[in-house]
């Protein structure tokens, strides 16, 4: 109560005081550019992934445009210690993503290298994934995929370095005959997801779909 009085939660966009379980006020929420993708139909993410690996379905929650609110939300989640933003983003996703009767078998988030995890203190995808797991009743694994090399944030890499994704990831356990939903924060080139997807596909008779918080067109 005392913290709420002296340090009230504020909208990350307009700085208006809002409820403690919110990220933005109602007016600013209207400025978020949601994609309105259908998970089972052709869309931008699915078309991009098709060029890189065999994909079943794909969904992006928001558009990651320059200077827009979704970019600020992701930045708060990743770099401003707003881990709870992951739960809010998952709730927004659950309101818009319907798996119907074809739910994936397992939710798998893109891992951080242990050094990066120690630096940040949390993986920005974990709470998001766990919240979706509870909502949809789909199990999750934070340990199926291992990141083998420490690297700079994707946004800080030049184009050449973004393409250098060979042997970055490996599978930590046997998995076969599963439909895996890969989860990441922002879709840029798709190379990170492709690197993980091929490891999963090589491991057995598996299928891969993709879910991202935002897509960078």
Secondary structure, 3 states (H helix, E strand, C coil): CHHHHHCCCECCCCCCECCCCCCCCHHHHCCCCECCCCCCCCCHHHHHHHCCCCCCCEEEEEECCCCCHHHHHHHHHHHCCCCCHHHHHHHHHHHHCCCCCCCCCEEEECCCCHHHHHHHCCCCCHHHHHHHHHHHCCCEECCCEEECCCCCCHHHCCHHHHCCCCCCEEECCCCCCCEEEEEEEEECCCHHHHHHHHHHHHHCCCEEEEEEEEECC
